[in-house]
């Protein structure tokens, strides 16, 4: 069973200073969405400004969470800055989108990942989706 998906670190709010974030994170955003912009998936307009940085799960990954670890490694040097962002923006978090043909999956997060998440003061949301072949 192949699992596909991505891990998305996002900063969202009514007003998001994209330039300030990029000057301090030194990570190229995967996506920037401006409030009112049409969202391609839902055909709705974005209610917030969103700055996001993603790691895609590929078929070469031996472990689905290896890309989460890679994302955390990228963010870790900026832990103090990321922690400070929570004061200014409504959401600073990681979303994990995992998809499989049958929606059956399991994964394990090791203590080093949990420690890094705690140091970054980031919440993580898991979205487990099926392509409906069950």
Secondary structure, 3 states (H helix, E strand, C coil): CCEEEEEEEEEEECCCCHHHHHHHHCCCCCEEECCCCECCCCCCECCCEEEEEEEEECCCCCCCCHHHHHHHHHHHCCHHHHHHHCCCCCEEEEEEEEEECCCCCCCCCCHHHHHHHHHHCCEEEEEEEECCCC
